[in-house]
Amino acid sequence: MAHHVSAPHPAPPPSAPDEPRSHPRVMEPVLLVILVVLSAVGAVIGIDLVSKLGISANTSVVGALVAMLIGRIPLGFLRRMRSVHRQNLAQSAISAATFASANALLTSVAVPYVFGRTDLVWPMLAGAFIGLVVDAWVLYRAFGSRLLPADAAWPPGTAAAETIKAGDRGGRRALILAGGTAVGLAGTLFSLPLSAAGVAFLGNVWALMMFGIGLMLRQYGPDLFHTDLGAGYIPHGVMVGAGVVALGQAVHLLLGRRERKRTAAVEQTPSAAPVEVADPSTAYTVDERALRLSLIRGYALFTGGAVVLAVLGGLIGDMSPLGLVGWVLFAAFAALVHELIVGLAAMQSGWFPSFAVTLIFLILGLAIGIPSVPLALLVGYVSATGPAFADMGYDLKAGWLLRREHRPWDPFEREGRRQQFLAALIGFAVALAVVALAWRSYFGQGLIPPVAKVYADTIKSGLSDPDAVRTMLLWAIPGAAIQLIGGTRRQMGVMLATGLLILTPQACWLVLGALVVRVGYRKLRGPAADEELNLVGAGLIAGSSLGDSAQILKT
């Protein structure tokens, strides 16, 4: 006689049978080797593209695809790479190495080199690496707060997660994603920035509408207004105003004492049983107090990094004690504000205006009279922050989407974030080694990131235009007003300024057109449209990223 025993617990989510009880760790031997190799590939791609073409590629999708292929190799010890969480660690490491090598380290050390002070390259490399690590640490500690929520857009992160999920589950999702990827890849062959359309399917509608308007004004300003809105520090002024208000909004949020209803900082009971959150997408895992502490500690760490840079760069003998203290505090403040503004823009749009915000602090440094050599080091230090902040947000967003169905959710999510941070540190270490070995060869051939030349030339020429500061202050007014109207979640002023700073032909039509399609398709299909548009947008971004990475073959 057969006996049927009922299950003592409710049925787990559909993905539960394949889910590990604990999150995979970066120190697993096979995974560690894969992370190091992928990081080396990403670092080489990063420095090659930024020095030869002046662009940087998001290689996270490349890392995810490579990890998927490795997991399909018919060898027992490689089957573990079929885990979506190990693939997430792989894409975290390679993207961290790419952005670190290109946007943070090589660009930073190129500033003193172009300035004619090759003796400051090594001190600058040390200072930039400190700023890079602190940059990523602050985002790691602040991700999941009301300032930087996990359920915000972070479009490249969504693209990476959708790519990994589609590869794991196959079926209709994989077909839609593959179609979008093919279209995005084809777009790079015709120099069409289809990633802009992909972002419009994923990001905040209001933020991206202002971004598209900014792109349109930049492209058609000469015809419509008989002036180039990208010249004369107009977009920088808009960014200054929006940035000041954004900083004020962040401070107001940090000083707020009332917890929002959505705040769900998950605690454990005395029995160590985790408190479950019904829907992880509605939970804040970092409360205001923890966010305040993270930003305060981040400022202290940035200050320490500035002190190290000042000592190694010989500024102690070149500046007065009071001037040196002011330089250190200003450098730390600029680094923190730079990463926040860049992070907020990246969170909503997938673009980070690192060059523009760094240039703003360069101009402020000229206006207050910082000497040229200390200013060159300050600019290199500030430019090292921001890109890693944005990239870490993308990676943690991808991990958050991949882990959200796991039960118990909170301990698995926190451990996953920690392992992703460790994977990023591996990527940073490999990037440091690659840049340390390669910078002489690249610079010796005249292969220098274009933005570094702009920084150095601006420092050398000084404020040759006496109206520059006046223009920035004038245009700061509309930037501040628009940012204030949009609020913290929409970042409308920052996104308008970001669009004004980018001259990418036809990108405005792709962004605004995709927004129209998104709104219309959602009215037609209802909530079911969101998943399909997310897959299409993720595919377009993935295809564009693959196309950008493939440009290394052309160079």
N, C-alpha and C positions, 0 to 999 in steps of 0.2 A: 504494500500500500504506500503510495507516494505521499510524502508530507511536504506541504508548501510553507516555507518560513518567510514571513513578511520582513522586508528590510527595516532595520531599526532607525534609519535616517532617510530624509527626503532624497529624491533623485537629484544628483548633481547636475550642473549645467551640461549641455551637450559636449563641450570641449574638455570636461573634467577628466575623463579616462586618460587623455594624453598629457594632462598637466602634471608636472613634477610637484612633489610636496614642498621642496625648497627650491629657490631660484638657482640656476646654474651660476658657477663662479668663474671669474676670469683666470684664476690660477690653475684650472684644470689643464694638464700638460698639452693636450692636443689643441684645445681652444686658445691657450696662451700663444703657441707657435703661430696659429692662424692669425691672431690679432696683431702680432708683431709684423708678420709678412704683409698683411693688408695695410697696416699703418705705414710701412715703408713705401708701398705702392702709392698710397694716398699722398704722402709727403712729397714724393717725386712729381706726381701729377700737379700738386698745388704750386710748387715753386716754378715748375716749367711753364704752366699756363699764365701765372701772374707776372712773370718776368718777360715772357715772349709776346703774350697777347693782352696782358693787362686785365684778365678776367680770372675769376675763381669758380670752381665747379663744386657742386654739392655731390660728393661721391658716396653718400650713405646708401643710395639705391644700388650702386655698383657693389658695395660691400655685401649688401643683403643678397644680391643675385649670386655673387661668388660663393657665399656661405651656403645658399640653397644647392648650388651645383656640387659643392664638396660633400654635402649630406647625401647626394644621390650616387656617389661613388661606391661601388659594391665592396667596401671594406668595413669590417665590423667596427673598428675603432673610429670610423668617420660617420657612422650612422647617427651618432649623438648630435651632429650638426643639423639634423632635420628639425631640431627643436626651434620654434620661432623665437624663443628667448635667447638662445645662443646666436641666432642670426641677428637679433637686435643688438647684442653686444658687439658683433662683428661690424655692423653698420655704424655703431657709435664710435668705435675705435678708428675706422678709416676716415670718417667725416671729421673727427676731432683732429687727426693728423693733417688732413688736407687744409682745413682752415687755419690751424696753428702755424703750419709751415709757410703758407702763402700770405694770409692777411695779417697775422700777428708778428711772426719772427722775421721773415725775410724783408717785409716792408719796413719794419721798425729799424733793422740794422742798416738798411739802405739809406735812411735819412742822414746819419752822420757821415756815411761814405760819400754820398753825393755832395754833402756840405764841405768835403775836403778833409775830414778828420777821421782817417782810417784807424787811428789809434783808439777811437771810441767805439769801434764796432763790437769788440768783445764785451766791454762794460754794458753796451746797449743790449746785446744778446742776453746777458744775465738779467738785466732789469726787465726786458720784455718777457722773458720766460716767467719771472715772478708774477708780473702783471697778468699774464695768460692764465696761470694756475689759479690765482685769486679770483679772476674773472669767472672762470668755470665754477669755482667753489661757491661763490655768491649765488649764482643761478641754481646750483644744486640744492642749496639751503632754502632758496626763496620760491622754487617751483612748487605750485600747488597752493599759493597764497592768493588773497584777493587782488594783489597787485599783478601777479603773474600766474593766473589760474591755469590748471591743467586742461580745462575744457574750453580754453580759448582756441583760436584757429591754428596757430603754428603750422602753416600749410605744408612745408617740406617734411615735417614730422608725420603728418597725416599721410602724405604720399608714401613715405617709407613703410609705415605700418600697413597700409592697404596693399602695397606690393608684397610684403611678407605674408600677410593673411591670404591673399589670392594664390600665391605660390603653394601655400600649405593646404588650402581647401580645394583649389581648382574650380571646375564647373563654370557657371555663368559669370561669377565675379572675376575669375581669371580671364575670361574672354573679353569682358568689358575693359578691364585694366590693360590687357595686351593691346587692344585696339587703340586705346588712348595713348599708350606708350609708343606705338608705331607712328601715330600721327605726330606726337611731340618730337620724336626722333627725326621724322621727315621734315618737320618745321625747321630744325637746325640746318638742314641742307640748303634751305632757301632763306636763311637768316631771319626767320620769323620767330619772335620770342613767344612761342605758344605756352611757355610756363606762366606767362602773365594771365592767359585765359584760365589755365589750371588753377592758379591762385584765386581767381575770381569765383570759382566754384566752391572754394573751401573757406575763404576768409569772411570777416565781418563785412556785411554789405555796405554800411555807411562809411566805414574806413576805406574800403576799396573804391567806393564811388569818388571820394575825395582824392585818392591816389590816382585814379583815372583822369580826373579833372586836372590834376597837377601835370600829369604826363601830356595831356592835350594842350594846356597852356604853354608848356615848354616847347612842344613841337611846332605849334602854330602861332606862337606869340609874335614872331617877326612879321607874319602876314596880317594878323588881326590887329596888333597894336603898334606895329612898326618898331618893335624893340625886342631884344632877346631877354626873356625873363630869367634865363639861366646865367646871365652876365650881371656884373655890377653888384654882386652880393645880395640880390633880391631874395633868392630862395634861402640863403643863409640867414637873412633877417627873419623870414617867416619861421625858420626852424628855431631861431633864438627865442622868439616870442612863444611859439608852441612848446618849446623845451622848458622854458621857465615855468609856464603854467602846468605842464606835465609834472615837473618836479614838485611844484606846490600841491598838485593833486595827490602825488605820492606821499608827501609829508602829511597832508591832511588825513589820508588813509591810515598812515602809521600811527598818528597821534590819537586817532579815534578810539574811544574806550568801549563803545558798544559793539558787541559781537553780532555779526550778521546771522540771520537764521540759517544761512547755508553753511556756516562754519561748522565743520564736523571734524575737529582734531581728534582722531581716534585714539582712545586710551585702552589699556588692558585692565581687566578686573583682577582682584587678588588671586583668583584661580588660574590666571594667565590665559583665560579664554578671551579672544579678541571681540570687541564690540563691532558687530557687522553694520555696514552702511548699505542701505537698500539699493541705492544707485550711486556707484562711485563717481559718476560724472557730476553729481551735485555736492560733492564733499570737498571742503578745503582741508588739506592735511597740514597746512602751516598757518597758525593763527597770527594775529597782529603782533603779539609780544615776540614770538620766534622770528618773525620777519624783521622787526626792529633790531633785534640782537644780531641777526645775520648781516644787515646793512651796516650797523655800527662796527662790527668786527671786520667787515669787508673794508670799510674806510681805514680802520687801524692797520690792516694788512697791506693795503695800498700805500699807506704812509710808510710802513716799514720797507716796502719795495722801493719807494722813492728815495729813502735814506741810503739803501744799498747802492742804487744807481748814482746818487750824488757822490758817495765815497769812491766808488770804482771809477766814476767819470772825472774825478779830480775837481769837483765843484767847490770843495771846501777851501781850496787855495784861491779860487777865482771870484768868490762872492763873500760879502760880509755876513757875519753870523745871523743878523736879522733877515737879510735878503735870502739866505739859505733856508731858514725856517719857513719863510713865506713861500719859497719855491716848492719845498716839500709838501706843505699843506695844500697849495694850489694844485700841484700835480696829482695828489691823492683825490682831491675833490673833483678835478676834471676827469680822472679815470672812472670814478664812481658814477658821475652824472652821464658820462659818455656811454657806459655800458647800459644804464637804465633806459636812456632815450633810444639807443640802438635796439635794445631788447624789446621795448614796447612796439616799435615799428615792425620788427621781425615777427613778433607774436601775431600781429594782425595781418601782415601782408606777405611775409616770406622774404622781403627785402630789408637789408639793414644799411642805413645811411652813415656808415662809419666814416667815410672820407669827409663828408660834409660837416659832421659834428666835430671831428678832429680839427678841421680847418677853422671852425668857429673859435675853438680854444687857442689855436695858433694866432688868430687875429687879435683875440683878447690879450694874449701874451705880448704881442707887439704893442698894443695900445697902452698897457701898463708898464712897458719898458723893460721887459725881461731881456737880458743880453742874448746874443745870437746862439752861442754854444749851449748854455743852459736851456734855451728855448728849443733847440734841435733835439736835445735829450728828452725834454718834456713831451714834445710832439711824438717822438718815437715810443715813449712809454704809454701815452694815451692811446695811440693807434693800435697798440697791442691788446687793448681791452675792447670789448664789444663783440667782435666776430665770434669768439669762443662762447660768449654769453648767449648769443643768438643760436649758435649751433647746438649748444648743450640743451637749450629749450626745445629745439626740433627733435633731438634724440630722446629726451625724456618724454616728450609728447608721444613719440612712436611707441616707446616702452609702455606708457600708460594705457594706450589703446590696446596693446597686445595683452596686457595683464589684467584688464578690468573685469574679465569674466571669471578670474580665478577666485576660489573660496578656500580658506579665508583670504579676503582681499588685502587688508591693510598691511600685515607683516610681509606678505609676498611683494606688494608694491614698494614698500620702503627698502627691502633688501634688493629688489630689482634696480631701483634708483641708485643705490650704493654701488652695485656692481657696474652699472653704466658709467658712473663717475670714475671708478677704477679703470674701466676700459678706456675712457678719455685720457686719463693720466698716462696710460701706456702709449696712446697715440701721441700725446704731447712729448713724451720722452724720446720717441722715435723721430718725431719732427725736429726736435732740438738737435739730435745727432746728425740728421740729414742736412739741416741748414748750416750747422757748424762745419761740416765737411765740404759743402758745395758753394758757399757764398763767394769765396775767392774766385772760383772758376766762372761763375755766372757774371759777377761784377767785372771781372777782367775782360769778358767778352762784350761788355756794355749792356748786358741783359739785366736791367734794373726795373723794378715795378714803377709804372708811370706816376702813380700817386706820390711815391717818395720823391720824385723829381719836382712835383708841384710843391710839396712841403718845403723842400730845400730852397727852391727858387723864391718862394714867398718870403722865407726867412731872410734870404740874402737881399732881396729888393726892399723889404720892410713895407710900411704903409705908404707906398708911392702915391696912392690915391687918397687924398685927405678926406674925401667924402664917403669912404668905405664904411666907417663906423656909423656915420649919420644915416646912410642908406639902410644899414642893418637895423638900427633902432627904429627907423620909420616903418619898415616892413614887418617889424616885430609886432606891431599893434594888431594888424589883421590876423597874423598867425596866432597870437594869444587869444583873440576873441573867438576864433573858430575852434581852437582847442578847448576853451572854456565851455562853449556851447555843446560840443560833442561829448564831453565827460571822459572819465578814465577808461571806460570799456571801449569806446569807439576810436579814440586817438585821432580825431579828424584833422587837427592842425598839424600834427607830426606827419600824417600821411600825405597831406597836401604839399608840405615842404619836401617830403621824399620824392613825390612825383615831379616837382619842379626841378629837382636836382638831377633827374635822369633823362638823358636824351637817347631814347630807344625808338627809332621810327616804327610807327604803327602799333606800338604797345598800348597806347591809349584806347584804340578801337578794339583791341582784343580784350582788354579789361572791361570796358563799358559794355561791349557787345555780349560778353559772357555773363555779365550781371543781368542784362535784359533777358537772356535765355534762361538764366537761373530763376528769376522771379516768375517769368511766364510758364516755365516747365513745372514749377512747384504749384502754381495755380491749377494747372492741368492735371497733374498726377497726385497732388497732395503730399503728405509726409513721405510717401514711398519714393519721391523724386530725390530726396536728400542722399540716400545711399548710392543711387546710380550716378548722381552728379559728383559725389565724393570720389567714386571710382574713376570716372572720366577725368576729373581734375588731377587726381593722383597719377594717372597714366600720363597726362600731358607733362606734368612736372618731372616724372621719372624719365620719360623719353628725352626731354630737354637736358636733363642732367647727364644722361648717357651720351648725348650728342656733344655736350660741352667737354666731358671727360675724354671723348674720342678725339678731340682736337689736338691732343698731345701727339697723336700719330702724324698729323699734318706738320707740326712744328719739328 
